[in-house]
Structure formats: structure tokens, C-alpha cells
Amino acid sequence: MANVTRYAPFSLARLDPFGDMDDFFKGFLVRPARFEGAPDMQIKMDLKENDGAYTVHADIPGVKKEDIHVSIEGNQVSISAETRVEKEEKEGEKVLRSERYVGKVARSFTLAHDIDEAQAQAKYSDGVLELTLPKKAAGASKKLVIQ
């Protein structure tokens, strides 16, 4: 059986006689550093559509509802959340370690139809944000008279 490999034209492996340079640089300056104890925040979501509305279920665990912001502009929906974690380890009255972490996560997506912002609803419970986004009624088309 033949081995299938991914072609990487700018790979350093062709220049490196030892072949380990790609592994050395993999991920270097590509992803932000993650600190120990910092929560791994991502907004994972499900999107459903019916004739009159979209329904979004977004998983945002460990965040207070006051720290979640949703904005709608036409057919563009943006969700952002801010998390704060404070952790303190004590031994008796002596503080051994105190850590604080503040982070922000955001997600935006575009829908096929414009959203009626006045009728949109949001609920947050048990770490799940539920958005009900009704589609804006299509405006009546106007027929132009040619003069």
C-alpha cells in the first residue's frame, strides 16, 4: 500500500538533514500561550433553521449571564463572553499561591436572512445560551415605472 503524505512546499524538512525542524517550529508563534490553570474557553454552538426563525444553542460554561454580549446587525450575529477566575491556596492564615485569570472569547457568524432584532430573544441557563432569531419579513418589492 502507498503512503499518502501532505505536500508542504515551504517546509523546512527539505532543508534540514535531520528532519526535526518542522516539529521544532510547529505551533511556535502560531497560537497564543496558555497559562496553567486558565480555562480553555471556546464557544461551541448548534444552529437550526425553520421557516420563520433560527435557533442557536451556544455552550459557554462558567460564565455569568451579565458577562455575555450578543449583537445583531442585519444577518451578522456576534457573541462574546468574558470570564474571570480567581484561585487562592492557603495553609492556615498564610497564603501560598493566589492566581487570577481574565479572558474573553468571541464568535461571529453570518446567516442567510436578515434578523428581526426587535423580536429576537436570548436565554441563558446551565451554561447554554439559547438565541431565537426570527427572520425579518421580506419587504414588498417595488415596481419601477420606466419614463
C-alpha positions in Angstrom: 0.0 0.0 0.0 1.3 3.5 -0.8 1.8 6.1 1.9 -0.1 9.3 1.5 1.7 12.4 2.7 0.8 16.1 2.7 2.9 18.2 0.4 4.2 21.3 2.1 6.2 23.4 -0.4 7.6 25.7 2.3 8.5 23.0 4.7 11.9 23.3 6.4 12.2 19.5 6.3 13.6 19.7 2.8 16.4 21.9 4.0 17.0 20.1 7.3 19.2 17.0 7.0 18.0 15.8 10.4 14.2 16.2 9.6 13.2 17.5 13.0 13.0 21.2 12.3 9.2 21.1 11.4 8.5 19.6 14.8 10.6 22.2 16.5 8.8 25.1 14.9 5.3 23.5 14.9 3.0 25.9 16.9 5.7 28.4 17.6 4.2 31.9 17.5 1.0 30.5 15.9 -1.2 30.1 18.9 -1.2 32.3 22.0 0.4 30.9 25.1 -2.0 29.2 27.5 -1.3 29.6 31.2 -1.6 26.7 33.6 -5.0 26.8 35.3 -6.5 29.1 32.7 -9.8 27.8 31.4 -9.9 26.6 27.8 -12.6 28.9 26.5 -14.4 28.2 23.3 -17.9 28.9 22.1 -19.3 25.7 20.6 -22.7 26.0 19.0 -25.6 24.4 17.2 -27.6 26.3 14.6 -31.1 25.2 13.5 -33.4 26.9 11.0 -37.1 26.6 10.3 -39.4 28.7 8.1 -39.6 31.6 10.4 -36.5 31.7 12.6 -33.1 30.5 13.5 -32.3 28.8 16.8 -28.8 28.9 18.3 -27.6 26.9 21.2 -24.1 28.1 22.3 -22.1 26.4 25.1 -20.5 29.0 27.3 -19.9 27.2 30.6 -18.7 29.0 33.8 -19.7 32.5 32.6 -22.2 34.8 34.3 -25.1 36.0 32.1 -24.1 39.6 32.8 -20.7 38.9 31.1 -22.3 37.6 27.8 -23.0 40.1 25.0 -24.9 39.4 21.8 -25.1 41.9 18.9 -27.1 41.6 15.7 -26.5 43.7 12.6 -28.6 42.6 9.7 -27.7 39.0 9.1 -24.5 39.1 11.2 -24.6 37.8 14.7 -21.8 38.2 17.3 -21.5 36.5 20.7 -18.8 37.5 23.2 -18.2 36.4 26.8 -15.8 37.4 29.5 -14.6 35.0 32.2 -12.9 35.7 35.5 -11.3 33.1 37.6 -9.7 33.7 41.0 -8.0 31.0 42.8 -6.2 31.2 46.2 -4.5 28.4 48.1 -4.0 28.9 51.8 -2.3 27.0 54.5 -3.8 28.2 57.8 -3.5 32.0 57.7 -0.6 32.0 55.2 -1.4 32.5 51.5 0.7 30.1 49.5 -0.5 31.0 46.0 -3.0 33.4 44.5 -3.9 33.4 40.8 -6.3 35.5 38.7 -7.3 34.9 35.1 -9.4 37.2 32.9 -10.2 36.1 29.4 -12.5 36.9 26.6 -13.9 34.7 23.8 -16.0 35.7 20.8 -17.7 34.2 17.9 -19.4 35.7 14.9 -21.4 34.2 12.1 -23.5 35.2 9.1 -26.9 33.9 8.4 -28.7 33.7 5.0 -31.6 36.0 6.1 -31.7 39.3 7.9 -32.7 39.0 11.6 -35.6 40.9 13.2 -33.7 42.4 16.1 -36.9 43.6 17.9 -38.3 40.1 18.1 -35.0 38.3 18.9 -34.8 36.6 22.3 -31.9 35.2 24.4 -32.0 32.8 27.4 -29.0 31.6 29.5 -29.2 28.6 31.8 -26.8 25.8 32.9 -24.0 27.2 30.7 -26.1 27.2 27.5 -27.1 30.4 25.7 -30.2 29.9 23.6 -31.0 32.5 20.9 -34.2 32.7 19.0 -33.6 34.8 15.9 -36.7 35.4 13.8 -36.2 36.1 10.2 -37.1 39.6 9.0 -40.1 39.6 6.7 -39.1 40.2 3.1 -40.0 43.7 2.1 -42.6 44.1 -0.6 -40.9 44.6 -3.9 -41.5 47.9 -5.6 -42.1 48.0 -9.3 -40.5 51.0 -11.0 -42.3 52.7 -13.8 -40.0 53.5 -16.7 -40.5 57.0 -18.1 
